[in-house]
């Protein structure tokens, strides 16, 4: 098992580098947009380009990967992402920035897919859970480190943009020199949106709202921080707090959902997130540390909704159905993310910058209300029949769902003794011949 884990270090090191570059650019572009006096709408659509690129890349890069292979795909995408980072320092044109953010999102989606699929090939049933946990820590830790580095400059000079480009360029090196042959690749098949809704309406709707809120938070967070008078370093910590809160609270909240009705946990998490965002709206740069604590509290609860939705949907699925369902859920999350940043930017432009937190409050209250409605519509899955909570990194793609230890089990049919026992414990389990999920 140790040998299997050690063999993944080049992939994790490459992932760490691209995540540092990603977090660094996220902060730098917000600071540069503020320095260039770009409107909220311009900033929102520019930052939203990244999420659109992630969405498009998740759809089309698997085809490229199947034809070209892992190493060539990663190398090409890394070169493009590195060049895109540098183009931001050449011009302040918002349209070109938006195009570069779209290109960056596309390339990052591809690099995530390469790393995730390679990790899945190296994982065994014994190491799958540990690898997913390490993936989660490196993804969030790298992002947070990059965000902290972004606060060392005001985004006007080119130095940190060059550093971001260097990180992404070097990331290809451990991938190129890794031992072993690149794995065969096949993209997970998605279930239809109608099928997904029949399996778990709450997972689908809450996942959509989660994408909206995440894009709002990170897409316009730096712009909001600068608008209330924060320095560059304070603006970076404003978003770093969200990342740190996620790392700290993800597992405790997840373990709680293994004990209670997951829908109740989603409801509580959404309401606490709304309350934290509402309270944060009353603090300015002069009350910096209380605001940072509230942002950590907000991030720690809000960002867990993503994994909670996947876990909740899995409670109604056999292992072989989990990857395809997670793939569609992540696609739904991506749709929400594409909308989130431009949407809140419009409200910030025409109403007030305080609409930043108002939008987050509304989205989370809507999530909580819908969770409450679903609790009244269907009986809960018994706690003993729920699968274990598995934290899934929101920065990744649907391929990461293949690392779920549960999804590695052999398929189960209704004729199996185990299937009969599982159905007895959980009558809502979605076996192939079972169509009634009401």
N, C-alpha and C positions, 0 to 999 in steps of 0.2 A: 504493500500500500504506500509506504514511504517513497519507494522508487517511482511509483506512478505520479505522486504529488510533485516530486523533484523534477520530473520530466516536463512539467508545465511551466517552469520558471521563465523561460524565454518569452512565452506567450503573455504571462502576467507582467513581465517587465515592459514589453511592448505596449500592453494595454495601459499600464501606469503612465507611460510617456504621452500617449495620445490623450489620456484623460486630463493630465496636467495642461497640455496645450489647449484642450477644449475649455476647461475652466478659466484659463488665462484669457483666452479670446472673448469669452462671455463677458467678463468684467471690462476688458479694454475697450470693446466696441461700445458698451454703454457709456463709458467715460468719454470716449472720443465723440460720440454723438452729442453728449451734453456740451462738450467744449466747442463743437461746431455749431451749436445752437440749432440742432435738428429738431423739428417739431415732434411732439409725442406720436403723431400718426406716422411720420416718417420713420421714427425709431421703432415703433411697433411692427410695421410691415417689414422693416429691415431685419429685425431680430426674429420675426416670424418665418423668414425665409429658411432659417436653419431647420425648423420643425417640418416645413414642407419638404425640404431636401431629405430629411430622415425618412419621411413617409414614402417619397418616391424611390429613394434608394433601397428601402426594405422590399419594395415590389420588384425592382429591376436588377439589382446587383446579384441576386441568386442565379439569374440566367447567365450573367457574365462569369460568375464563379464556376458554374458548371462547365462552361466552354473553355475558360482560360486557366483555371486552377487557383489555388489559395495564394501561393507566393507571388505570382505575377499580378494577381488582382490587388493584393495588399500593397505591393510596391508601387503600382500605378496610382492607386487611390491616395497613398501617402504623399506622393510627389505632387498631386493636384491639390491636396489639402494644404501642403506646405506653401505652394505658390499662392493659393487663395489668401492665406494669412498675410502675405507680403503686399498683395494688391491693395489692401485696406490703407496702407500708408501712402500710396501714390495719389489717391484722390479722395475728396470728401463727398463725392456724388452718392446720394442715398440709393439711387437705382442700381449703381454698380455694386455698392455694399450689399444690397439685397440679393443680387445675383451671386455674389461671393458667399453669402451666408447659405443660400440654397445649395451651391456647389459644395460647401463645407459639410452641410448636413448629409448630402448624398454620399460623399466620400466617407464620412464617419459611420454611416449606416453600413457601408460595405466593409470597413475595417472591423466593426463590431461583429459582423457576420463571420468574417474569417476567423477571428479569435474564438468566438463562441462555438463554432462548428468544430474547430480543431481541439478545443478543450473537451467537447463532448466525445470526440474520438479517443482521446487519451484517458477519459474517465472510466472507471469500473463501477460496478454496483456498490462497492465498498467505499470508494473515494468520491462518488458523485456529490454527496451532500457537502463534504469539506471543500471541494473545488468550487461549488456554487457560493459557499460562504466567503471563500477567499476572493472570488470574483466580485462579490458585493462590496467587500471592504476596500479592495483596490479601486473599484469604480468610483465609489463615493469619496474615498480618501484622496485619490488623484484629482478628482474634480475640486474638492475643497482646497487642496494645496495650490492648484492653479488659480483659484479664485483669490487666495491670499496673496499670491505673487502679483496678481493684477492690480492690487491696491498700492504697489510700490511706485507707480507712475500715474500721470494724469491722462494717459491715452493719447497725448498730443505728439510726443516723440515716437520715434520708430523702434527704440531699443527693445521693448518688451514684445512687440510684434515679431521682431526678428527671433527673439528667444522662443516664442510660440512656434514659429516655423521650424526652428532647430529641433525642438522636442518632437514634433511630428515627423520630421525627416529621419531622426535617429531611431524612432520607433520601429522602422522597418528592419533595422540591423539584427536584433535578436530573432525576428521571424525568419530572416534569410539564412541565419547560421544554425537554426534549431535542428537538432538531430531527428532523424525519422522521416518517413515519407508523409507527404500531405495526404489527408484523408479523402475518401470519396465524399461527395456532397450531394445531398438531396434536401430541398426545402420542405418544411413541414406543410402538409395540406391543411388549408383552413376550412372551418365549418362555415356555413352560410350565416349571414346576420340574423335571418329568421330563425334558424336552428339555434343559434347562440341565445337569442331572446327567449326561446322556449325552454332552454336549459336553465338559465338564470337571468331574469330581467334585471335584477339589482346589479349583478356583476357587470352587465353590459352598460347600463345607464351610469352607474357610479364610475366606471372606467372612462367613459366619455367625459364626465365632469372632472375627473382627475387629470386628464390631459389638458383640459381648458385651464384649470387652476395652476398646474405646473408651468405651462407656457406663460401665464400671467405673472407668476412669481419670478421666474428667472428671466423672462423676456424684457420686462419693464422694471424689474427691481432696482437696477442701477440708476435708471433714469429718475425713478421716484426718490431714491436716496439723495441724489444730487439736487433734486428740486427742493428738498427741505433743508438744504445747506450742509450736507455731509461732505467731508473731505474724501479724497479718492480712497484712502486706506479705510475710512469708516464705511464707505459704500461697499467695498469688497467684503468687509466683515458682516455687513448687513445680510449678504447672501451666504457667506460662509456659515453663519449661524443656522441657516436652514439646513445646510448639508450636515453639519455636526449634529443637529437635533435628530435628523433622520437616522444617522448612524447609531445614536444612543438609544432611541426609542423603538426602532424597527422590530427588534426581537422581543422585548417585553410586551409590546402591543400584540405581536403575532402569537406569542404563547398564551396571552389572555384569550385570544380568539379560538384557541384550541380547547378552552374550558367552557366558554360561553357560546351562545348563539352568535355566529359571526355577523349576522345582520345587526344585532345589538351593538357589537363592537364597532362596526362601520358607522352606525348612527352616533355613538358616543364620540368617536374620533372626529367625525365631520362637525359635530356641534362644538367640541372643544377647539377645533381649528378655527371655526367661525368666531368664537368668543375671543381667541387670542388675536386674530386679525382685527376684530372690532376694537379691542383695547389698544392695539399698536397704532391705530389711526390717530389716537389722541396724544401721541408722543412725537417730539421733534428731535432734531439733532442735539439739542441741549440736554435731553434726557436719553443720551445714547445707550448706556448700558441696560437700563430697563427695557428699551426698545429691542436690543439685541436678545435679551432673555425671552421676550415675547416672540421674536422671530424663530428662535430655537424651539420654543414650545410649539409654535405653529407648524414649522417644518417637520418636527418629530412626529406629530400626529397626522398632518395632511398627507405627507409623502408615503405613509404606510397604506393608504387606501388602495394604491396600485396593487401591492402584493396581497392585500386582504381580498380584493375582487377575484384574483386568480385562485386563491385558496378556496373562496366561497364557491366558485364555479366547479372546482375540482371535487367538492363534496358530492356533486351530482353526476360524477363521471367515473367510468372505468379507467384504469391507467393508460390504456392505449389511446383513449380519446383526449387526454389532457393536453398534449402538445398542440394538436390542431386547434383546440378551443382557445388555448393561451395565445396562439398565433393570431386568431381573429380578435381576441380581446385587446391585444397590443396594437392591432391595426385600428381599432375603435379609439384607443387612447391617442394614437397618432392623429386621427381626424380631429379630436378635441384640441390637441396641441397646435395644430395648424390654425385654428380659429382663435385660440386664447389670446395670444400676444396682440394681434391687430385689433381685436375687439376691445380689450381694456385700454389700448392706446387711444382709440376714438373717444371713449368716455373721459379719459384723462385730459384730452385736448379740449373737448367742448363743455365739460362740466367742471372738473377740478382734478388736480393731481391726487387729492384724497380719494378719488374714485378707485384708485389702485386697491386700497383695502376694502372699499365698499364692494367691488367686484368679487374679491376673494370671499367675503362674507356671504354674498348672495349665492355663489356657486356651492359653498359648503352647506349652507342651510338647505338648498335644494337637494343635495345629496342625502342629508339627514332625514328630510321629510319623506323622500322616496324610500329610504331604508325602512322607515317606520311604517309606511304603507305596505311594503312587501311583508313585513312581520305580521301584519293583520291578514294578508292574503293567503299565506301558506304556513303550515306548521314547520317548526324548525327541524333540521337534521339533528338526531340525537348526538350529544357530545362524544359518546364513545364510538360513533360511526364516522365522525369527521376525520379526514386525513390530517397529518401534521402540517402546520404552517411552514411554508418555505419562502424566505425572502427572495424576491426577484428584483434585480437592479433596473430602475426605471430608465436609465441611460442606454440600456442595451436594446436588443431586438428579440423577435420571437424565437430565434435559435437558442437563446439562453434558457428557454423553457424546457429544452431537451435535457438539461442538466438536473431537472427535478428528479430526485431519487424514486419517487412514486411512479413517474412515467416510464421508468426502466423495467417495470414488471412486465411479465408476459400477459398477453391479452386474456380476457376472461369472458366466457360465454354463459348464457343462462343455463346451460346443461351442467356446468361444473358445480361441484359441491360447495366450493368457495363462493361462487356467485350466489348460490341459494342462501348461504349464511350472510353474505353482504346485503342482499335484498331484504332479509329478515331484519337486519339492524337498521337499514336505511331504505325505506320503501320508495324514496324519490330517486334512487340511483338510476342513471340513464343508460341501461343496457340497450344494445342495438335493436332488439325487438320491442323495446318498451318505448312508447311514444307519448304516454300521458304524463306530462310534467306539471300539471296544474296544481 
